[in-house]
């Protein structure tokens, strides 16, 4: 069976299940007994933004947990059921959930569907290096830019539940203030990294907004999408950069296999240059639910702190709120 045939069968099955669920009508759409909204979100970052704004007025379910790659994620049967039964679905957009776009187009005919990051001004977005006319979706890497997604979540919730507007506005304002404090912390610790060391090498190109925000050169082994392959020449070129510029630390990501990172380390070692793993960064997924790193604030705090300390900057080991898990 070819890849195209397999994708066609999956899409056909999803469409059939969606049609069946939609035909079930209002009986299939059940809010919690306490009357709260039920929201299904795709990524952990989107789910966290909605939870922060909604407070106790909504029950929010994230489809993609720790370590899950949204670039390649495909909806499961249970996902489809959850989405068709929810009051609304909130996803990121900007081609992050590339395999789900056609499904969401179909779902939007039956359900309230919001692509929150699509609301960001296009002038603030970076072009997608792999797909013409698309944008780099990794906007959460720049806290001040992410504030626009929080505002989009607020507006979506108000449209669904006008009676909760005061609560949504109050919660959003409080969360935006916390994001501002996080961004200020980022300014401080990133400025402490020596200029010559402000080079971030990671498994895939998810940190361009981070680089723009904090003045770092960012080199991804794979492209913006994890579906892009890292060619042998690109690996060799990156090894040459590591050796020539004496870059001593590179980073793995929680949602991307580390084989290419290990190839860089081995390639540099073969040329007499030692490179170590500076830490594990959260790129396309957050930490475990129930942990500080399983929130947007904790995810970015972890990244900022890990990068600064690995590249010679000055940052507290437990982060800007003293809540990061101790380093192993």
Steps between C-alpha positions, in 0.01 A plus 500: 500500500645837402527793741243695300255207510548459874442871561189484285358210700575678829336818375198305375459322831529828690240663276261209548537506876462878507181477294363231729583700814353819354182315407460404864409863556460670837480169683869449433602844628514476875626773733624405847229462764600831659427687177857590412612521138679198357794597283733272305839649415771351283835584659587539864587866441157579355330303779696692763408838351131404503519365856670813629229721353201275566578418860222285644250591226631232261630147493792485256641183342830500308534244220881505492692424816869518596741395227236500225598661168213717367652521150427132435205439733186342352164487673395173659147362525480612866624849400219531248240396755637745757500787251149436372367484856676817619349847499797623295839399366803728522812432297817687425497544123782645286546149358630363831245217502555441130338155491181627666421801280254329267330334796451836671360645179235224504442529874440877477177429310358331809686652794653824629868476402760766578857516361640732765844579356346597165385822670858629536596788268679357198760777524617344829541152354805341340470334160497120488825382345349179359157610371443811292219720629511341845640631828723354768247378758727492808377835636488380863879523513473881530288579808397847391375363168314220679292761680302541177397133517381548860288794385356286219409233758330767710296628206402147394378418851300822519331414170405158638398619847414873514389465861859426598655803329605674822671183624675439168630855480623496859674164463658597168638824647656311792658242269633768264670672794666170591617458140646852510701408810621185325604702195690747721681207663589377152641840409720494808641148485548497124691829517738332747612245237829610339436639152729246333304217664156610384462212257220251562530162324198273541337194345259695277445862409244584770682790664509775237257721694715445808806602300332816373379594847833453675764560235611138450610327183291185472611190308257211469612160379159439340280769353199674654294184456633177646387331177794664320808280489850602607730415210854374546647820354301713744629289789856540372454876461374531856793295630731744321326794669528337844872440451586833337309712751588283800136448598509271801133426572200399293149402606259211463123541496236306689283439192771423240730191489859581596678295232598806293630681807717198583626499140618859544678418824673199342594698191655778707687247715646342186647841420645548848230729640297410806130586498264415785123495530413823680162370607162388378267772375123503464430584137163376364364355824503596866595295805286250688154613612495606863859626496624857473668408169158377386382862482592760240677715758697204634586372152653830390663563839669161464622580149630847586677377811648192333631691199650783706682270742631268227638783287681688774228734621382572851165352598371345824490122483133490605388770255340838541232379743718245678265224383702305244576139582859452620742409218591131488 
